[in-house]
Amino acid sequence: MPPDSITWQVFRNPLALFVGGVAAVILELAEPRVRAGVWDHSSFRTDPVERLRRTGLAAMVTVYGARSTAEQMIAGVRRVHERVEGVAHDGQAYRANDPELLDWVQATAMHGFLHAYHLFVRPLPLAQRDSFYADGTAAAHLYGAQGSPRSEAELEALFGVMKPKLTRSPVIFEFLRIMRAASVFPLPLRPVQHLLIRAAVEMLPRWFRDLAGLGPRSGLRSWELPLVRQVGAAADRVRLDSSPAAEASLRLGLPRDYLWKAAATSASIRSSSPS
């Protein structure tokens, strides 16, 4: 995908990645077969920080890495997934490389990252949101997700298909407890960590929160929403010269701060546009 894509902008924002990643896992854990695969075959319960680090690295390589590097990494992930299979607690057999499950995992990740950015960093028009989904199609196919959504409308259609298959589970609440206790942020910033975890719950579709039993106390208080948006907007302005986004810009012959300048230009255009 090109460096001027909305995907490059979304993935350079650390708040969107953290909040969106947590929201994606919550959605994943509502599907019994995915839940069994994640909970029984990964290190989320024992080392959530390392698991998040590996997931984040995979996302960075997929978006910002050279195509050959991304293809090699994705092939390795596919080989690992080939060994992941079993029977979920409801009696359904599962394989991690099942196309239906891969479509769901891909969709939840794309929805999580995009809507965390849309809700907590800056609003994006529908055309850009659709472009984000379309951008991810090629990588999704490499992972084996042949039916991943290519637009927001297709995401909503997939939600409709999956809704009857999702179930409430104490594993979701255990995941949230683990994430609150994990040393993701330094100790002085632990209140921010808890705030962003609540933001992840807040951004989930209302129908899903009702299904999962995630009541109002699990999300943001009314006064916290503007605070998260301030943090998200600030994170979008912080230039990280060693970030994958900056390194990828250099690799393509662009200035290291290319994405930050592009975001500033976009913000200037929005602020000068008539309301």
Secondary structure by P-SEA (a helix, b strand, c coil): cccccaaaaaaacaaaaaaaaaaaaaaaaacaaaaaaaaacccccccaaaaaaaaaaaaaaaccccaaaaaaaaaaaaaaaccbbbbccccbbbbcccaaaaaaaaaaaaaaaaaaaacccccccaaaaaaaaaaaaaaaaaaccccccccaaaaaaaaaaacccccccaaaaaaaaaaaacccccccaaaaaaaaaaaaaaaccaaaaaaacccccccccccaaaaaaaaaaaaaaccccccaaaaaaaaaccccaaaaaaaaaaaaaaaaccc
